[in-house]
Structure formats: C-alpha cells, structure tokens
C-alpha cells in the first residue's frame, strides 16, 4: 500500500490506497471504500472530540473555585471541528492499542531542532523516543504533537534537558487550551512519559490538566516541584517515593490529583510543603521527617483517606486549614514550639481521636477543631490564654476536659455541642471571660447545647465567682477541689533533664520517663534528634555552639 492525504472540511485524514487502479470496477470499489472510511473517520472525530480533547465545566482558578459543570446541550455553539485536529491514522488502518506502527526515534544534536527533525511525521506519530539536547521550544513541539495531533507516549530517558528542569507550561498552555472564559479546557493526549534521571526540577504548570497521563517516573536527581507541577492531572500513583536530596514540594503541586494515593515517602532532605500541595489526593500515609521546616496552609486539605500525621518539632505551620475535612485522620502529633492551633486546621476530622496540644500553645484559633467527633478527652497546657470562637465546637465524643489556670478567654460557641461530656475541670482562680453561648444556651437550636447539670470542678473558694460569671452561670453543679488531673506541664516535669557538653560530646540525661530532644546548630539547622534511652543519650560533635531542645527547655551548649 501507499498512502494519500484526504481533506474534508479542514480535517486531514491519511488513507491507505492501492498502488494503481486497473479498471472501472476497481475504481468504484475504491470510491466506496474511501466513502466508508470517511464516514468512520468523522464518527471517530466526533467521539474523540467529545471524549478525548475537552474538559467541560471543571476549571481550576487561582482562588481554587470550580465552575459549575455545564451539560453537553449547552456547548452546541462550539464548532464541530477543531481546525487543527488530525484524526488518528491508526484508527483508519486497523492498528490497535499502543502498537508502535507510528513510533519514531529521534537524535537531536542541538536544542531547538526537534520540529525540523520530525518534519511532517509530527502529525502522525503516537510514540516518540528522543536522544540529545532539548529546550523549551522542543517541549512546545511535543505539546503541539500531543494537543493537535496523536502523540501520547514520550521517552526522554536518553535526552538532555537544558537546565535539567522540565520547563514551565511544558504541556499546559492556557492561552490556547482554556476556552470561553475558563468553562472549557482542551487537553493534550499525553499518557506516558519517561524523564531523564538527571532532571532536578519540574517547572510551574508543567503537567497541569494532563488528564490522560497515567505514568511518569520520579528521577533520582529530582530536587523540587514547582507550583502546579501536576495540578489536576490524572497521573496514577499507588505510592510516591522521593529521592534523597529532594527538598521542596511547591504550591498545588498535586492539587486535585485524584489518582495519587497510598503511601508518600519523603526523604530526610525535605524542607517545605507548599499550599494545597496534596489537596484532594487519596494518600493514606505520609512521613514528615525531622528537619522539615514548613507546611503551608491547606497542604493536606480534603485528603479523605489520610490516617496519620506526625509533624516534627523542626516544622512550622503557616496559614490555616492544613488538615481540614480529612475524615479518616485518626492521629495527629503537633510539634513542640507551636504557639497556636491554626484556624480550621482540623475542621471536619470526624475520626480524629489521638491529638496532643503542645505545652508551647498559647491560643486555639477559631473553628480549629470543630466536629472532631471522636476526641474523648482534652488536657490543655498551662500557658494557654485563649480559646477562640467555635474552636472546640461539636466535639460529640468529648467526655473530659481540663482548662488550665492560665486560661483567660473563651470565644463565642467555643464549647457548645458536647453531647457526651461527663465533667469539666477549670483551674483558673478567676473565671475565664466568655463570649456568647460558649456552652449554651442556644435557644434557636437547643439540641446543640452542652449539658448544664454536669459537675464543673473549680479551685477551692471560687465556686461563687463561677456561679455569677457570664457564661459559667449556665452550669448548675460546681464542685470545689484542689485535686485536679495532672497537667501537661507537670507530667513533663516528672522527667528531670540535665544537658551539658563534655570533651566534644553533648550529653542529655533524663530521670523518670524518656524525653525527646533535638540538637541544632547555632544557625538553626537540625543536626540530630531522638529520645533518651536508659536515661541518657550523647553525641560527639565538632567544636562550636549548639542549641538543644530537651523536654520543655532549650539549652545553649559550647563545645
């Protein structure tokens, strides 16, 4: 067979034909064959157009809002044909699956020549292997071949990407792909790509909206993911393992990647996890190593399958809503040194039952632990000053809570809707000031009121103060006592600490229960961490000045 190009309404098809026509009968037969092929081609064009080249209604914006999904009947104004759309020739000649009938291998000698190397074949290949240097313009050629034509499998394992970074917007060009003010997004056909192991970074929006992409490797040299690197893509990962040396997950890197799930392994070198980094993924577990510096807001929001998170003491939390709506989350360990529980951090974590409140916390911000149904008891640390509006709203399983002596303020509705509460302890000599309906009554929705007849234990000589204090006068059963449950502070104090330097070694001793510690350089870099075993730990270090966090205290050690 030879091939001929046939154009119909601006759409080009490549059709198989005989080498010559010997008779009128043969001519009629071939005309009939071509007509049937054209009809089949148009049907496939319509099918591919409606299923493989457009997203209707789902749009990611900077404000992370989704537009309403519009029914197909409302998009009839869109032209039937994409003027650049080329029908997949393998559907014409009977090839199936990922047959390599239309594969190519290309060797580039210098960046920017891929388009010339491919020539007209760029319109017909469905798989491509490249050796040699590539730059931004070469990636644009790859995007064009995947967006306008049929390229879906790319092998770059022997390529050399200029700068060792997959370029920003490598496979996402919103100025072309986004239509009708964002209501429609046309997507490339990219399914699988192999990156060179030398790649250190994946640029901004590199694979955004690659909604057919299934497989991509994590190069051993990878150091960072930039903003939106894989946002709204369909990469399928049952687990993610990042190599040693990897440091940064950028903002929205895996935003709404619904097929990213399972375990995420982060290396000891990880430093930052950006805003919305794993938003709405299906991850179940993630390790957060000591040395991690920052987790930004909403990083794990709506991770409906995440079960546990242990945040190291080296980490700071920026922003709000870090684990909001994580319905399966059962255990969360917060770092020592944290001075606040951020706003809406744990809103809607329905199965949370194991959480610590660090001794450094001074404020629990609005709605931070709302609807944590399975928390049974809360022992709040000495030093806590304020619990803000709605912070502990809807703790349906809470049976016991101990308010510290330092508490000064309870915000509006902060302690309402405690269905199972059995007793409240408050150590404050002066009743903390209360906003509106802290415990109740909520006359409009009385079913949300915390029971008013439970025992409320207060310091000796203060019952009358509490009975007459706004908010506290909701309760009817005050009991004076000096026998309060052991506070977080005094529990830690039972492990007496001794930290000193001797002959180039930092020695950490604890009496009583084991104690956690962390050793930092004077510049703040984490050097080592652990728990005292058999009452003592030690580490030899070069001469210098070090900061040791042990128990509730910090020590400056000079070796």
C-alpha positions as CSV (number, residue, x, y, z in Angstrom):
1,X,0.0,0.0,0.0
2,X,0.9,3.6,-0.4
3,X,-0.9,6.5,1.4
4,X,-2.8,9.6,0.3
5,X,-3.9,12.6,2.3
6,X,-7.7,13.4,2.0
7,X,-9.0,16.7,3.3
8,X,-12.6,17.1,4.4
9,X,-13.9,20.4,6.0
10,X,-10.4,21.3,7.0
11,X,-9.7,17.9,8.6
12,X,-6.9,15.8,7.1
13,X,-7.0,12.0,7.0
14,X,-4.3,9.7,5.8
15,X,-5.8,6.9,3.9
16,X,-4.4,3.7,2.6
17,X,-4.9,3.1,-1.1
18,X,-3.9,0.7,-3.9
19,X,-0.8,1.4,-5.9
20,X,-2.8,1.8,-9.1
21,X,-6.4,1.4,-10.4
22,X,-6.7,-1.1,-13.2
23,X,-10.4,-0.9,-14.1
24,X,-13.7,0.9,-13.6
25,X,-14.9,-1.8,-11.1
26,X,-11.8,-1.3,-9.1
27,X,-12.4,2.4,-9.2
28,X,-16.0,2.0,-7.9
29,X,-14.8,-0.3,-5.2
30,X,-12.2,2.1,-4.0
31,X,-14.6,5.0,-4.1
32,X,-16.9,3.0,-1.9
33,X,-14.1,2.1,0.4
34,X,-13.0,5.7,0.8
35,X,-16.5,6.9,1.5
36,X,-16.9,4.3,4.2
37,X,-13.6,5.2,5.6
38,X,-14.5,8.9,5.6
39,X,-17.8,8.1,7.4
40,X,-16.0,6.1,10.0
41,X,-13.4,8.8,10.4
42,X,-16.0,11.5,11.0
43,X,-17.7,9.4,13.6
44,X,-14.4,8.8,15.4
45,X,-13.5,12.5,15.1
46,X,-16.8,13.3,16.9
47,X,-16.1,10.7,19.5
48,X,-12.6,11.8,20.1
49,X,-13.6,15.4,20.2
50,X,-16.2,14.9,22.8
51,X,-14.3,12.4,25.0
52,X,-10.6,13.0,24.5
53,X,-9.9,16.6,23.8
54,X,-12.1,18.7,26.1
55,X,-13.0,19.1,29.8
56,X,-16.4,20.6,30.2
57,X,-17.0,22.7,33.2
58,X,-14.2,21.7,35.6
59,X,-11.9,24.6,35.9
60,X,-9.2,25.4,38.4
61,X,-8.7,29.1,39.2
62,X,-6.3,30.9,41.4
63,X,-9.0,31.2,44.1
64,X,-9.4,27.4,43.9
65,X,-13.0,27.5,42.9
66,X,-14.6,25.2,40.4
67,X,-17.1,26.4,37.9
68,X,-20.4,24.6,37.6
69,X,-20.4,21.6,35.2
70,X,-22.4,22.5,32.2
71,X,-24.5,19.9,30.3
72,X,-23.4,19.0,26.8
73,X,-26.6,20.6,25.5
74,X,-25.2,23.9,26.4
75,X,-22.0,23.6,24.4
76,X,-23.5,23.2,21.0
77,X,-22.2,26.6,20.0
78,X,-18.7,25.2,19.9
79,X,-17.5,24.4,16.4
80,X,-17.9,20.8,15.4
81,X,-14.3,20.6,14.3
82,X,-11.1,21.7,15.9
83,X,-9.4,23.2,12.9
84,X,-6.0,21.7,14.0
85,X,-7.4,18.3,14.9
86,X,-5.9,15.4,12.9
87,X,-7.7,12.1,13.0
88,X,-5.6,9.2,14.4
89,X,-4.4,7.3,11.4
90,X,-4.2,4.0,13.3
91,X,-8.0,4.0,13.6
92,X,-8.1,4.1,9.8
93,X,-5.8,1.3,9.0
94,X,-6.8,-1.0,11.9
95,X,-3.9,-0.7,14.3
96,X,-5.0,-1.0,17.9
97,X,-3.8,-0.3,21.5
98,X,-0.4,1.2,21.7
99,X,1.1,-0.5,18.6
100,X,4.3,1.1,17.6
101,X,3.3,1.4,14.0
102,X,3.7,5.2,14.2
103,X,6.6,5.4,16.6
104,X,9.8,7.4,15.9
105,X,13.2,7.7,17.4
106,X,15.0,11.0,17.0
107,X,18.5,12.1,17.9
108,X,19.0,15.8,18.3
109,X,22.4,17.5,18.0
110,X,21.5,20.8,19.5
111,X,18.5,22.3,21.4
112,X,15.6,23.6,19.4
113,X,15.7,21.4,16.3
114,X,13.2,18.7,17.2
115,X,10.5,20.2,15.0
116,X,12.8,20.1,12.0
117,X,13.9,16.5,12.8
118,X,10.3,15.3,12.9
119,X,9.0,17.2,9.8
120,X,5.6,16.1,8.8
121,X,5.8,13.0,10.9
122,X,4.9,15.2,13.9
123,X,1.3,14.9,12.8
124,X,1.1,11.1,12.7
125,X,3.3,9.6,15.4
126,X,1.8,8.3,18.7
127,X,5.1,7.4,20.4
128,X,8.4,9.1,20.4
129,X,11.9,8.4,21.8
130,X,14.4,11.3,21.9
131,X,18.2,11.3,22.5
132,X,20.1,14.5,22.7
133,X,19.5,18.0,24.0
134,X,16.1,19.6,24.4
135,X,15.0,23.1,25.3
136,X,11.7,25.0,25.8
137,X,10.9,25.2,22.1
138,X,11.3,21.4,21.8
139,X,8.9,20.9,24.6
140,X,6.5,23.2,22.8
141,X,6.8,20.9,19.7
142,X,6.0,17.9,22.0
143,X,3.0,19.7,23.4
144,X,1.7,20.6,19.9
145,X,2.1,17.0,18.7
146,X,0.1,15.8,21.8
147,X,-2.5,18.5,21.7
148,X,-3.2,19.0,18.0
149,X,-2.2,15.5,16.8
150,X,-1.7,12.0,18.2
151,X,1.4,11.8,20.3
152,X,0.7,10.1,23.6
153,X,3.9,8.2,24.7
154,X,7.2,10.1,25.1
155,X,10.6,8.6,26.1
156,X,13.2,11.1,27.2
157,X,15.4,8.8,29.3
158,X,18.3,9.5,26.9
159,X,17.6,13.1,26.4
160,X,19.4,16.1,28.0
161,X,17.0,18.8,29.1
162,X,18.6,22.3,29.1
163,X,18.9,23.4,32.8
164,X,17.8,19.9,34.0
165,X,14.3,21.3,34.5
166,X,11.1,20.3,32.7
167,X,10.1,23.8,31.5
168,X,7.2,25.7,33.0
169,X,4.0,25.2,31.0
170,X,5.6,22.3,29.2
171,X,2.3,20.6,28.5
172,X,-0.2,23.3,29.5
173,X,-0.7,26.5,27.5
174,X,-3.8,28.2,28.9
175,X,-3.8,30.9,26.3
176,X,-4.7,28.2,23.8
177,X,-6.3,25.4,25.9
178,X,-8.7,27.5,28.0
179,X,-11.9,28.5,26.2
180,X,-15.0,30.5,26.9
181,X,-13.6,32.3,30.0
182,X,-12.5,29.0,31.6
183,X,-15.7,27.0,31.2
184,X,-13.9,24.6,28.8
185,X,-10.3,23.3,28.8
186,X,-9.0,21.3,25.9
187,X,-6.3,18.8,26.9
188,X,-3.4,17.0,25.3
189,X,-3.4,13.2,24.7
190,X,-0.2,12.6,26.7
191,X,-0.5,9.3,28.5
192,X,3.1,8.2,29.5
193,X,6.4,10.0,29.7
194,X,9.8,8.9,30.9
195,X,12.0,11.7,32.2
196,X,15.8,11.7,32.3
197,X,17.3,10.7,35.7
198,X,19.3,14.0,35.5
199,X,16.2,16.1,35.9
200,X,16.4,18.2,39.1
201,X,13.2,20.2,38.8
202,X,9.7,20.2,37.3
203,X,8.6,23.7,36.4
204,X,5.4,25.6,37.1
205,X,2.3,24.2,35.4
206,X,4.4,21.7,33.6
207,X,1.8,18.9,33.5
208,X,-1.3,20.8,34.6
209,X,-4.5,19.3,33.2
210,X,-2.8,16.3,31.5
211,X,-6.0,14.4,32.2
212,X,-5.0,11.3,30.2
213,X,-1.5,11.0,31.7
214,X,-1.1,7.8,33.7
215,X,2.6,7.1,34.1
216,X,5.6,9.3,34.9
217,X,8.8,8.4,36.7
218,X,10.4,10.3,39.7
219,X,14.0,11.0,38.6
220,X,16.7,10.1,41.1
221,X,18.2,13.6,40.9
222,X,14.8,15.4,41.5
223,X,15.2,18.3,43.9
224,X,12.0,20.3,43.6
225,X,8.5,20.5,42.2
226,X,7.3,24.0,41.3
227,X,3.8,25.4,41.6
228,X,1.0,23.4,40.0
229,X,3.5,20.9,38.5
230,X,0.9,18.1,38.3
231,X,-2.3,20.0,39.3
232,X,-5.5,18.4,38.0
233,X,-3.6,15.7,36.1
234,X,-4.5,12.0,36.1
235,X,-1.2,10.5,37.0
236,X,-1.8,7.2,38.6
237,X,0.4,6.5,41.7
238,X,-0.3,4.0,44.3
239,X,2.6,5.4,46.2
240,X,5.1,8.2,45.9
241,X,8.8,8.0,46.9
242,X,11.0,11.0,46.5
243,X,14.8,10.5,46.4
244,X,17.3,11.8,49.0
245,X,18.2,15.3,48.0
246,X,14.6,16.3,47.2
247,X,13.8,19.5,49.2
248,X,10.6,21.2,48.0
249,X,7.0,20.5,47.0
250,X,5.6,23.6,45.6
251,X,2.2,25.2,45.9
252,X,-0.6,23.0,44.5
253,X,1.9,20.5,43.1
254,X,-0.6,17.6,43.3
255,X,-3.7,19.7,43.6
256,X,-6.8,17.5,42.9
257,X,-4.8,14.6,41.6
258,X,-7.5,12.0,42.3
259,X,-5.4,9.0,41.3
260,X,-2.4,9.8,43.6
261,X,-2.9,7.7,46.7
262,X,-1.3,5.3,49.1
263,X,1.9,6.0,50.9
264,X,4.1,9.0,50.4
265,X,7.7,8.7,51.4
266,X,9.6,12.0,51.9
267,X,13.4,11.9,52.3
268,X,15.4,13.4,55.2
269,X,16.3,16.3,53.0
270,X,12.7,17.7,52.6
271,X,12.3,21.3,53.7
272,X,8.9,22.6,52.6
273,X,5.5,21.5,51.6
274,X,3.5,24.3,49.8
275,X,-0.1,25.5,50.0
276,X,-2.6,23.0,48.6
277,X,0.3,20.6,47.8
278,X,-1.8,17.4,48.3
279,X,-5.3,18.9,48.2
280,X,-7.9,16.2,47.5
281,X,-5.5,13.4,46.8
282,X,-6.1,9.9,48.1
283,X,-2.9,9.5,50.1
284,X,-3.2,7.3,53.2
285,X,0.1,7.8,54.9
286,X,2.9,10.3,54.7
287,X,6.1,10.5,56.8
288,X,7.2,14.0,57.8
289,X,10.9,13.8,58.7
290,X,12.7,15.8,61.4
291,X,14.3,18.7,59.5
292,X,11.1,19.6,57.6
293,X,10.9,23.4,58.0
294,X,7.4,24.4,56.8
295,X,4.0,23.2,56.0
296,X,1.8,25.8,54.3
297,X,-1.9,26.3,54.6
298,X,-4.3,23.6,53.2
299,X,-1.4,21.4,52.3
300,X,-3.4,18.3,53.2
301,X,-6.9,19.6,53.0
302,X,-9.6,17.1,51.8
303,X,-7.2,14.2,51.9
304,X,-10.1,11.9,52.7
305,X,-8.0,8.7,53.2
306,X,-5.1,10.1,55.2
307,X,-4.9,8.3,58.6
308,X,-2.0,9.7,60.5
309,X,0.4,12.6,60.5
310,X,3.4,13.1,62.9
311,X,4.7,16.7,62.5
312,X,8.3,17.0,63.6
313,X,9.5,19.6,66.1
314,X,11.6,21.3,63.4
315,X,8.4,22.2,61.5
316,X,6.4,25.5,61.5
317,X,2.8,25.7,60.3
318,X,1.9,28.7,58.1
319,X,-1.6,29.7,57.3
320,X,-4.8,27.7,58.1
321,X,-6.8,24.6,57.3
322,X,-3.9,22.3,57.0
323,X,-5.9,19.0,57.5
324,X,-9.4,20.3,57.1
325,X,-12.0,17.7,56.0
326,X,-9.6,14.8,56.5
327,X,-12.4,12.4,57.6
328,X,-10.1,9.4,58.1
329,X,-7.4,11.1,60.1
330,X,-7.1,9.3,63.4
331,X,-3.8,10.5,64.9
332,X,-2.1,13.9,64.7
333,X,1.1,14.8,66.6
334,X,1.8,18.6,66.7
335,X,5.3,19.9,67.2
336,X,6.7,21.4,70.4
337,X,7.3,25.1,69.9
338,X,3.9,25.6,68.1
339,X,2.3,28.6,69.7
340,X,-1.2,28.3,68.2
341,X,-3.6,25.7,66.8
342,X,-4.3,27.4,63.4
343,X,-7.8,28.4,62.3
344,X,-9.9,25.5,60.9
345,X,-6.8,23.3,60.9
346,X,-8.8,20.2,61.9
347,X,-12.3,21.2,60.9
348,X,-14.3,18.1,60.0
349,X,-11.7,15.5,61.0
350,X,-14.5,13.2,62.1
351,X,-12.4,10.2,63.2
352,X,-9.6,12.1,65.0
353,X,-9.1,10.6,68.4
354,X,-5.4,11.0,69.3
355,X,-4.0,14.5,69.4
356,X,-1.5,16.3,71.6
357,X,-1.7,20.0,72.4
358,X,2.0,21.1,72.9
359,X,3.0,23.0,76.0
360,X,4.0,26.0,73.9
361,X,0.5,26.6,72.6
362,X,-1.0,30.0,73.7
363,X,-4.0,30.2,71.5
364,X,-6.5,27.9,69.9
365,X,-7.8,29.8,66.9
366,X,-11.4,29.9,65.5
367,X,-13.1,26.6,64.5
368,X,-9.7,24.9,64.6
369,X,-11.0,21.5,66.0
370,X,-14.7,21.8,65.0
371,X,-16.5,18.4,64.5
372,X,-13.7,16.2,65.8
373,X,-16.3,13.7,66.9
374,X,-14.1,11.0,68.3
375,X,-11.8,13.0,70.7
376,X,-12.6,11.6,74.2
377,X,-10.5,13.9,76.4
378,X,-8.5,17.1,76.1
379,X,-5.8,18.2,78.5
380,X,-4.9,21.7,77.6
381,X,-1.4,23.0,78.6
382,X,-0.5,25.6,81.2
383,X,0.2,28.8,79.4
384,X,-2.8,28.6,77.1
385,X,-4.5,32.0,77.2
386,X,-7.5,32.0,74.8
387,X,-9.8,29.6,73.0
388,X,-11.4,31.5,70.2
389,X,-14.8,31.3,68.5
390,X,-16.0,27.8,67.7
391,X,-12.6,26.3,68.3
392,X,-13.9,23.2,70.1
393,X,-17.4,23.2,68.7
394,X,-19.1,19.9,68.1
395,X,-16.7,17.5,70.0
396,X,-19.5,14.9,70.3
397,X,-17.4,12.3,71.9
398,X,-15.6,14.5,74.4
399,X,-16.1,13.2,78.0
400,X,-13.5,15.2,80.0
401,X,-11.7,18.5,79.5
402,X,-9.2,20.2,81.8
403,X,-8.9,24.0,81.3
404,X,-5.5,25.4,82.6
405,X,-5.0,28.0,85.3
406,X,-3.7,30.5,82.7
407,X,-6.9,30.5,80.6
408,X,-8.4,34.0,80.3
409,X,-10.9,33.8,77.4
410,X,-13.5,31.5,75.8
411,X,-14.9,32.7,72.5
412,X,-18.4,32.5,71.1
413,X,-19.8,29.0,70.8
414,X,-16.3,27.6,71.5
415,X,-17.5,24.8,73.8
416,X,-21.0,24.1,72.6
417,X,-22.5,20.8,71.2
418,X,-20.6,18.5,73.6
419,X,-23.1,15.6,73.7
420,X,-21.0,13.2,75.8
421,X,-19.3,15.5,78.3
422,X,-19.1,14.0,81.8
423,X,-17.1,16.6,83.7
424,X,-15.2,19.8,83.2
425,X,-12.2,20.9,85.2
426,X,-11.1,24.6,85.2
427,X,-8.0,25.5,87.3
428,X,-8.3,29.3,86.8
429,X,-8.7,31.3,90.0
430,X,-10.6,33.9,88.0
431,X,-13.3,32.5,85.7
432,X,-12.2,33.0,82.1
433,X,-14.4,35.6,80.3
434,X,-17.0,34.1,78.0
435,X,-18.5,35.3,74.7
436,X,-22.0,34.4,73.5
437,X,-23.3,30.9,74.1
438,X,-19.9,29.4,75.0
439,X,-21.6,26.3,76.4
440,X,-25.2,27.3,75.8
441,X,-28.0,28.1,75.8
442,X,-28.7,28.3,72.1
443,X,-32.5,28.8,72.2
444,X,-32.8,28.6,68.4
445,X,-31.1,25.2,68.3
446,X,-31.3,23.7,71.9
447,X,-30.2,20.3,70.8
448,X,-26.7,21.7,70.4
449,X,-26.4,22.9,74.0
450,X,-23.8,21.3,76.2
451,X,-25.5,19.6,79.3
452,X,-25.8,22.2,82.1
453,X,-26.0,19.8,85.1
454,X,-22.6,18.0,84.7
455,X,-20.0,18.5,87.5
456,X,-17.7,21.5,86.9
457,X,-14.6,21.3,89.2
458,X,-13.1,24.7,90.1
459,X,-10.4,25.7,92.7
460,X,-11.4,25.9,96.3
461,X,-13.0,29.2,97.3
462,X,-14.0,30.1,93.7
463,X,-17.4,28.4,93.2
464,X,-19.4,31.6,93.9
465,X,-17.3,33.5,91.3
466,X,-18.1,30.9,88.7
467,X,-21.8,30.8,89.6
468,X,-22.0,34.6,89.0
469,X,-19.7,34.8,85.9
470,X,-21.3,35.3,82.5
471,X,-21.2,32.1,80.5
472,X,-20.2,29.9,83.5
473,X,-23.5,30.7,85.2
474,X,-25.0,28.3,82.6
475,X,-23.9,25.4,84.8
476,X,-25.7,24.3,87.9
477,X,-23.3,21.9,89.6
478,X,-20.0,23.4,90.8
479,X,-17.6,21.4,92.9
480,X,-14.6,23.0,94.6
481,X,-11.4,20.9,94.7
482,X,-7.6,21.0,94.8
483,X,-7.3,17.6,93.3
484,X,-7.1,18.4,89.6
485,X,-5.9,15.9,87.0
486,X,-2.2,16.1,86.3
487,X,-1.5,18.9,83.8
488,X,0.6,18.5,80.7
489,X,3.3,20.7,82.3
490,X,3.7,18.7,85.5
491,X,3.7,15.4,83.5
492,X,6.8,16.6,81.6
493,X,8.4,17.9,84.8
494,X,8.5,14.4,86.2
495,X,11.3,13.8,83.7
496,X,14.1,15.9,85.1
497,X,16.5,16.9,82.4
498,X,20.3,17.5,82.5
499,X,22.1,18.7,79.4
500,X,25.8,19.6,79.2
501,X,28.9,19.4,77.0
502,X,32.0,17.3,77.8
503,X,35.1,16.5,75.7
504,X,33.4,17.3,72.4
505,X,30.2,15.5,73.3
506,X,26.7,16.7,74.1
507,X,25.2,14.6,77.0
508,X,21.5,14.5,77.6
509,X,20.2,12.8,80.8
510,X,16.7,12.3,82.0
511,X,15.3,11.0,85.2
512,X,11.9,9.4,85.1
513,X,10.2,8.8,81.8
514,X,12.1,9.0,78.5
515,X,12.3,12.5,77.0
516,X,12.6,13.7,73.4
517,X,15.4,16.0,72.3
518,X,16.6,17.8,69.2
519,X,20.1,19.3,68.6
520,X,20.5,22.4,66.3
521,X,23.5,24.4,65.0
522,X,23.6,28.0,66.1
523,X,22.2,28.9,62.7
524,X,19.1,26.7,63.4
525,X,20.0,23.7,61.2
526,X,18.8,20.4,62.7
527,X,21.7,18.1,63.4
528,X,20.1,15.2,65.3
529,X,17.0,14.2,67.3
530,X,15.7,11.3,69.3
531,X,14.5,10.1,72.7
532,X,16.7,9.4,75.7
533,X,17.2,5.7,76.1
534,X,18.0,4.2,79.5
535,X,18.1,7.7,80.9
536,X,20.9,9.1,78.7
537,X,21.8,10.0,75.1
538,X,25.0,11.6,73.8
539,X,26.5,12.7,70.5
540,X,30.1,13.8,69.6
541,X,30.2,17.0,67.5
542,X,32.9,19.4,66.2
543,X,33.8,22.4,68.3
544,X,31.1,25.1,68.2
545,X,27.9,26.4,69.7
546,X,24.7,24.3,69.7
547,X,21.1,24.6,70.8
548,X,19.5,21.6,72.4
549,X,15.7,21.3,72.9
550,X,15.0,18.8,75.6
551,X,11.7,18.4,77.4
552,X,10.2,21.8,77.9
553,X,13.5,23.7,77.8
554,X,16.3,25.0,75.5
555,X,20.0,24.7,76.3
556,X,23.0,26.6,74.8
557,X,26.0,24.2,74.7
558,X,29.5,25.3,73.8
559,X,31.9,22.5,72.8
